[in-house]
Amino acid sequence: MRDAPFSGLYFMFYTQLKRVFPETQSNSVWSPLAVFGCGLAAGCFASVITQPFDVIKTQIQLNPNQFDSVYQVIHYLYARVGLVAFMSGLLPRIIRRTLVAAMSWTVYEQVMKKSMQSQ
C-alpha cells in the first residue's frame, strides 16, 4: 500500500512514454535503451509528484506526538524551511527507486519479447 501511488503514477507515465517510440523500433538494438530511458523518465516524474506526500508521512511517523493533523505538518514544514522542505530527499529517492524500477521494466520487456518470439 505504501508504494501504490508511486507505482500507479510510474506505470501511467511509463506506458505513455513508450507510445512515443514507433512500433518499428521495438526490434531495434536500441530498444532496451529506449525502454530503460522511458523507465527513468517515468520514475522521475512519479517521484517528483509523490515526494511531498512522503515527506509529510515521514514527519508524522518521526514525531507522532508533535502533530495532530496533516495540516499541522504542512504548516510546520513550510514555516521552518519553505516549499523546498517538501522536496527534501528527492535526489536519493530518484536514484534508488527510479533505477530499480527502470531496470525491472527493461528486463520484463526483454523477457516478454523473447517469450513471444519463441512461441
KOLMI-87142 format. One record per residue: z, y, x of N, C-alpha, C in turn; chain; residue in one letter. Coordinates in steps of 0.02 Angstrom, whole numbers, plus 50000, padded with zeros to 5 digits. Atoms other than C-alpha are relative to their C-alpha. Layout:
// KOLMI-87142
+-------+-------+-------+-------+-------+-------+-------+-------+-------+------+------+
|   npz |   npy |   npx |  capz |  capy |  capx |   cpz |   cpy |   cpx | unit | code |
+-------+-------+-------+-------+-------+-------+-------+-------+-------+------+------+
|     Z |     Y |     X |     Z |     Y |     X |     Z |     Y |     X |    A |    A |
...
+-------+-------+-------+-------+-------+-------+-------+-------+-------+------+------+
//
This chain:
// KOLMI-87142
+-------+-------+-------+-------+-------+-------+-------+-------+-------+------+------+
|   npz |   npy |   npx |  capz |  capy |  capx |   cpz |   cpy |   cpx | unit | code |
+-------+-------+-------+-------+-------+-------+-------+-------+-------+------+------+
| 50000 | 49940 | 50041 | 50000 | 50000 | 50000 | 50000 | 50063 | 50043 |    A |    M |
| 49994 | 49942 | 49956 | 50038 | 50117 | 50145 | 49932 | 50024 | 50023 |    A |    R |
| 50065 | 49982 | 49973 | 49859 | 50115 | 50209 | 49945 | 50006 | 49947 |    A |    D |
| 50050 | 50000 | 50053 | 49771 | 50113 | 50040 | 49960 | 50065 | 49997 |    A |    A |
| 50040 | 49939 | 50003 | 49722 | 50298 | 50035 | 49952 | 50006 | 50059 |    A |    P |
| 50044 | 49997 | 49941 | 49654 | 50294 | 50213 | 49943 | 49950 | 49993 |    A |    F |
| 50051 | 50053 | 50005 | 49562 | 50130 | 50183 | 49948 | 50016 | 49947 |    A |    S |
| 50047 | 49982 | 50053 | 49486 | 50189 | 50020 | 49953 | 50056 | 50021 |    A |    G |
| 50042 | 49945 | 49976 | 49425 | 50352 | 50095 | 49955 | 49977 | 50057 |    A |    L |
| 50040 | 50025 | 49945 | 49367 | 50264 | 50252 | 49939 | 49962 | 49974 |    A |    Y |
| 50055 | 50041 | 50027 | 49262 | 50140 | 50153 | 49949 | 50044 | 49965 |    A |    F |
| 50046 | 49955 | 50034 | 49187 | 50278 | 50046 | 49956 | 50037 | 50051 |    A |    M |
| 50037 | 49963 | 49950 | 49138 | 50383 | 50197 | 49953 | 49953 | 50040 |    A |    F |
| 50040 | 50048 | 49961 | 49077 | 50230 | 50293 | 49937 | 49980 | 49963 |    A |    Y |
| 50059 | 50022 | 50038 | 48961 | 50170 | 50155 | 49951 | 50058 | 49991 |    A |    T |
| 50045 | 49943 | 50008 | 48892 | 50345 | 50128 | 49965 | 50017 | 50065 |    A |    Q |
| 50030 | 49986 | 49936 | 48862 | 50373 | 50313 | 49948 | 49947 | 50020 |    A |    L |
| 50049 | 50053 | 49985 | 48774 | 50205 | 50330 | 49935 | 50010 | 49964 |    A |    K |
| 50062 | 49987 | 50038 | 48649 | 50260 | 50198 | 49954 | 50048 | 50036 |    A |    R |
| 50040 | 49952 | 49962 | 48589 | 50393 | 50319 | 49947 | 49964 | 50042 |    A |    V |
| 50045 | 50037 | 49957 | 48509 | 50260 | 50428 | 49951 | 49959 | 49959 |    A |    F |
| 50051 | 50039 | 50038 | 48345 | 50185 | 50365 | 50010 | 49925 | 50008 |    A |    P |
| 49993 | 50074 | 50000 | 48343 | 50000 | 50323 | 49960 | 49969 | 50058 |    A |    E |
| 50040 | 50027 | 49946 | 48209 | 49975 | 50456 | 50038 | 50000 | 50066 |    A |    T |
| 49960 | 49997 | 49939 | 48338 | 50020 | 50589 | 50054 | 49947 | 50002 |    A |    Q |
| 49945 | 50048 | 50002 | 48457 | 49883 | 50535 | 49991 | 49942 | 50048 |    A |    S |
| 50012 | 50053 | 49952 | 48375 | 49757 | 50651 | 49989 | 50026 | 50070 |    A |    N |
| 50009 | 49968 | 49936 | 48363 | 49878 | 50795 | 50056 | 49980 | 50048 |    A |    S |
| 49950 | 50012 | 49948 | 48453 | 49852 | 50959 | 50056 | 50051 | 49994 |    A |    V |
| 49951 | 49945 | 50006 | 48544 | 50015 | 50919 | 50043 | 49993 | 49937 |    A |    W |
| 49964 | 50008 | 50064 | 48608 | 49952 | 50751 | 50076 | 49996 | 50009 |    A |    S |
| 49927 | 50002 | 49992 | 48784 | 49905 | 50813 | 50029 | 50068 | 50021 |    A |    P |
| 49977 | 49934 | 49980 | 48800 | 50075 | 50895 | 50000 | 50049 | 49941 |    A |    L |
| 50003 | 49957 | 50059 | 48746 | 50162 | 50735 | 50057 | 49984 | 49952 |    A |    A |
| 49945 | 50021 | 50043 | 48872 | 50060 | 50634 | 50066 | 50024 | 50028 |    A |    V |
| 49938 | 49977 | 49968 | 49008 | 50099 | 50760 | 50008 | 50076 | 49992 |    A |    F |
| 49998 | 49928 | 50010 | 48964 | 50284 | 50750 | 50019 | 50019 | 49929 |    A |    G |
| 49981 | 49988 | 50070 | 48974 | 50280 | 50561 | 50074 | 49986 | 49990 |    A |    C |
| 49929 | 50017 | 50005 | 49143 | 50196 | 50577 | 50044 | 50053 | 50031 |    A |    G |
| 49961 | 49947 | 49967 | 49206 | 50328 | 50698 | 50003 | 50062 | 49957 |    A |    L |
| 50002 | 49940 | 50041 | 49149 | 50471 | 50588 | 50041 | 49991 | 49936 |    A |    A |
| 49963 | 50014 | 50062 | 49220 | 50390 | 50431 | 50075 | 50001 | 50013 |    A |    A |
| 49929 | 50000 | 49982 | 49387 | 50363 | 50518 | 50027 | 50069 | 50012 |    A |    G |
| 49979 | 49931 | 49988 | 49395 | 50543 | 50575 | 50008 | 50038 | 49934 |    A |    C |
| 49996 | 49965 | 50065 | 49358 | 50609 | 50400 | 50061 | 49976 | 49960 |    A |    F |
| 49944 | 50027 | 50038 | 49484 | 50492 | 50318 | 50067 | 50020 | 50030 |    A |    A |
| 49937 | 49981 | 49967 | 49618 | 50533 | 50447 | 50018 | 50073 | 49987 |    A |    S |
| 49987 | 49928 | 50012 | 49599 | 50721 | 50426 | 50025 | 50011 | 49928 |    A |    V |
| 49980 | 49991 | 50070 | 49616 | 50705 | 50237 | 50071 | 49972 | 49987 |    A |    I |
| 49936 | 50033 | 50015 | 49767 | 50587 | 50238 | 50057 | 50022 | 50045 |    A |    T |
| 49948 | 49981 | 49952 | 49862 | 50660 | 50387 | 50056 | 50042 | 49970 |    A |    Q |
| 49944 | 49960 | 50027 | 49958 | 50795 | 50291 | 50048 | 49959 | 49958 |    A |    P |
| 49957 | 50041 | 50042 | 50023 | 50665 | 50169 | 50044 | 49954 | 50043 |    A |    F |
| 49961 | 50043 | 49955 | 50078 | 50551 | 50312 | 50055 | 50040 | 50035 |    A |    D |
| 49949 | 49958 | 49969 | 50169 | 50696 | 50396 | 50058 | 50012 | 49952 |    A |    V |
| 49949 | 49989 | 50052 | 50262 | 50733 | 50234 | 50041 | 49937 | 49991 |    A |    I |
| 49965 | 50065 | 50009 | 50304 | 50548 | 50210 | 50047 | 49986 | 50058 |    A |    K |
| 49960 | 50013 | 49940 | 50367 | 50534 | 50388 | 50063 | 50044 | 50001 |    A |    T |
| 49942 | 49955 | 50002 | 50481 | 50686 | 50368 | 50052 | 49975 | 49950 |    A |    Q |
| 49955 | 50027 | 50051 | 50555 | 50611 | 50210 | 50036 | 49938 | 50026 |    A |    I |
| 49970 | 50061 | 49973 | 50584 | 50445 | 50299 | 50050 | 50015 | 50056 |    A |    Q |
| 49956 | 49983 | 49944 | 50661 | 50526 | 50453 | 50063 | 50037 | 49978 |    A |    L |
| 49944 | 49958 | 50023 | 50775 | 50643 | 50355 | 50012 | 49989 | 49925 |    A |    N |
| 49995 | 50014 | 50071 | 50813 | 50559 | 50188 | 50054 | 50042 | 49964 |    A |    P |
| 49947 | 49961 | 50032 | 50970 | 50662 | 50155 | 49987 | 50075 | 50002 |    A |    N |
| 50014 | 49928 | 49993 | 50892 | 50829 | 50200 | 49955 | 50026 | 49944 |    A |    Q |
| 50049 | 49977 | 50049 | 50758 | 50835 | 50065 | 50010 | 49965 | 49933 |    A |    F |
| 49995 | 50028 | 50068 | 50769 | 50812 | 49877 | 49932 | 49991 | 49968 |    A |    D |
| 50066 | 50005 | 50030 | 50584 | 50831 | 49842 | 49946 | 50011 | 50053 |    A |    S |
| 50058 | 49991 | 49957 | 50412 | 50833 | 49919 | 49989 | 50075 | 50013 |    A |    V |
| 50010 | 49927 | 49994 | 50403 | 51020 | 49887 | 50047 | 50030 | 50053 |    A |    Y |
| 49954 | 49976 | 49948 | 50556 | 51048 | 49997 | 49973 | 49984 | 50070 |    A |    Q |
| 50028 | 50019 | 49935 | 50472 | 50954 | 50139 | 49941 | 50045 | 50017 |    A |    V |
| 50058 | 49956 | 49988 | 50312 | 51056 | 50120 | 50024 | 50069 | 50020 |    A |    I |
| 49974 | 49933 | 49984 | 50410 | 51218 | 50120 | 50032 | 50002 | 50069 |    A |    H |
| 49967 | 50005 | 49936 | 50514 | 51163 | 50269 | 49949 | 49999 | 50058 |    A |    Y |
| 50050 | 50005 | 49947 | 50363 | 51114 | 50373 | 49961 | 50065 | 50009 |    A |    L |
| 50039 | 49938 | 49998 | 50265 | 51270 | 50328 | 50041 | 50058 | 50029 |    A |    Y |
| 49956 | 49946 | 49976 | 50413 | 51386 | 50362 | 50014 | 49993 | 50075 |    A |    A |
| 49984 | 50010 | 49929 | 50452 | 51308 | 50532 | 49941 | 50006 | 50046 |    A |    R |
| 50057 | 50005 | 49954 | 50279 | 51281 | 50605 | 49936 | 50032 | 49973 |    A |    V |
| 50062 | 49975 | 50030 | 50147 | 51341 | 50483 | 49955 | 49942 | 49980 |    A |    G |
| 50047 | 50051 | 50023 | 49993 | 51248 | 50425 | 49987 | 49946 | 50052 |    A |    L |
| 50013 | 50049 | 49947 | 49971 | 51163 | 50593 | 50049 | 49941 | 49997 |    A |    V |
| 49950 | 50054 | 50005 | 50127 | 51059 | 50555 | 49972 | 49940 | 49962 |    A |    A |
| 50026 | 50054 | 50042 | 50029 | 50958 | 50428 | 49947 | 49958 | 50037 |    A |    F |
| 50048 | 50038 | 49959 | 49907 | 50901 | 50563 | 50032 | 49971 | 50063 |    A |    M |
| 49963 | 50025 | 49942 | 50042 | 50852 | 50687 | 49987 | 49925 | 50009 |    A |    S |
| 50012 | 50071 | 49985 | 49997 | 50687 | 50772 | 49931 | 49976 | 49980 |    A |    G |
| 50067 | 50021 | 50024 | 49817 | 50688 | 50710 | 49960 | 49965 | 50055 |    A |    L |
| 50041 | 50029 | 49947 | 49735 | 50651 | 50878 | 50020 | 49928 | 50016 |    A |    L |
| 49983 | 50070 | 49987 | 49837 | 50494 | 50918 | 49981 | 49954 | 49941 |    A |    P |
| 50018 | 50040 | 50059 | 49808 | 50434 | 50740 | 49926 | 49986 | 49998 |    A |    R |
| 50073 | 50010 | 49999 | 49621 | 50461 | 50752 | 49981 | 49950 | 50053 |    A |    I |
| 50017 | 50045 | 49946 | 49614 | 50372 | 50918 | 50017 | 49928 | 49982 |    A |    I |
| 49978 | 50069 | 50014 | 49713 | 50221 | 50861 | 49965 | 49970 | 49939 |    A |    R |
| 50026 | 50030 | 50062 | 49658 | 50194 | 50681 | 49925 | 49999 | 49996 |    A |    R |
| 50072 | 49995 | 50007 | 49480 | 50253 | 50694 | 49964 | 49950 | 50045 |    A |    T |
| 50032 | 50048 | 49954 | 49435 | 50148 | 50846 | 50007 | 49929 | 49974 |    A |    L |
| 49989 | 50068 | 50026 | 49512 | 49992 | 50770 | 49956 | 49987 | 49939 |    A |    V |
| 50039 | 50009 | 50061 | 49427 | 50018 | 50602 | 49925 | 49997 | 50016 |    A |    A |
| 50071 | 50000 | 49982 | 49258 | 50059 | 50680 | 49980 | 49935 | 50034 |    A |    A |
| 50015 | 50063 | 49967 | 49265 | 49906 | 50791 | 50000 | 49942 | 49950 |    A |    M |
| 49996 | 50054 | 50050 | 49316 | 49794 | 50646 | 49937 | 49999 | 49957 |    A |    S |
| 50059 | 49998 | 50042 | 49173 | 49853 | 50537 | 49936 | 49984 | 50038 |    A |    W |
| 50058 | 50017 | 49959 | 49048 | 49838 | 50679 | 49995 | 49925 | 50008 |    A |    T |
| 49999 | 50073 | 49993 | 49099 | 49658 | 50710 | 49983 | 49967 | 49933 |    A |    V |
| 50014 | 50027 | 50066 | 49097 | 49622 | 50523 | 49926 | 50004 | 49984 |    A |    Y |
| 50071 | 49990 | 50015 | 48922 | 49694 | 50502 | 49957 | 49953 | 50042 |    A |    E |
| 50039 | 50043 | 49956 | 48856 | 49595 | 50651 | 50007 | 49926 | 49980 |    A |    Q |
| 49990 | 50069 | 50022 | 48934 | 49432 | 50592 | 49963 | 49987 | 49934 |    A |    V |
| 50036 | 50009 | 50063 | 48864 | 49457 | 50417 | 49925 | 49998 | 50010 |    A |    M |
| 50072 | 49999 | 49986 | 48692 | 49497 | 50486 | 49978 | 49933 | 50030 |    A |    K |
| 50017 | 50065 | 49969 | 48691 | 49340 | 50594 | 50006 | 49944 | 49949 |    A |    K |
| 49990 | 50051 | 50052 | 48757 | 49238 | 50448 | 49940 | 49998 | 49951 |    A |    S |
| 50056 | 49996 | 50047 | 48617 | 49298 | 50334 | 49935 | 49976 | 50033 |    A |    M |
| 50060 | 50021 | 49964 | 48485 | 49265 | 50468 | 49998 | 49924 | 50008 |    A |    Q |
| 49998 | 50072 | 49989 | 48542 | 49086 | 50493 | 49990 | 49960 | 49936 |    A |    S |
| 50008 | 50036 | 50064 | 48526 | 49042 | 50309 | 49928 | 49990 | 49982 |    A |    Q |
+-------+-------+-------+-------+-------+-------+-------+-------+-------+------+------+
//
